[in-house]
Amino acid sequence: MRHKVAGKRLDRHQGARNALRRTLVKQLFEHERIRTTKAKAQAIRGQAEKLITLAKRGIASDNADKLIHARRIAASRLADREIVTKLFEDIAPRYAERAGGYTRMLKLGPRSGDSAEMVILELVE
């Protein structure tokens, strides 16, 4: 029983799970749309939305220290300077007026090999 246990394990140990989430979030921000399984999409959706909110707060503040702090937090989560730059300069300003719900999941149906439910996870325009 997994009472009060948050998050999905994705049948991986902790290091592989963290690497998978980091890679999927980076690909989502890079391509703005990824095709993956429903379980993986649900596992990264919240993390991606929190990073967008962090970037929005960072660029909205007048204090330069808050912007730098937000960029450092995002850099530690993503570990890719180009993706952090795209997040803060391209993606976050796009959602300045939006209160939340930056991603959308579109169901594609089962994968032919193992019948895993496939989805497209994309950033809302």
Steps between C-alpha positions, in 0.01 A plus 500: 500500500630842403304717739624860509786430256526773238632464147528220249785247510495422126665162571844660546735564787533856628795614288355371174160646589648845567702487177192398302292785645775757438542382140128500426451851644796629297358343184158649572647849532727452198241360257186630679333166425603143581346158437532271801304260719218626717679406824818689405298803388312508829828468689661804334199724444503654848875554494483679164216724614685591821808599298289725276345663807847548651617670179189720491561618856866560425439724199207679664703613802675837491778366719796368297597268785166316475550451126849362553376273778217367282741436211736310730220282633386423144859428395541254786179320397572497123883498480498662154578868450328526160174355629505734802549797267212386281281448808561851634512694171248318282266271693430689825407837336250312283306398813523833687120544504417133556436383856595136444437199281793546265499143365248281320486121462349359181427126501633299205389150592702190585853436372512198270790322674381487859162680498631781718269803485675769293442875523632824357603743771520852365521858617173687457512795261 
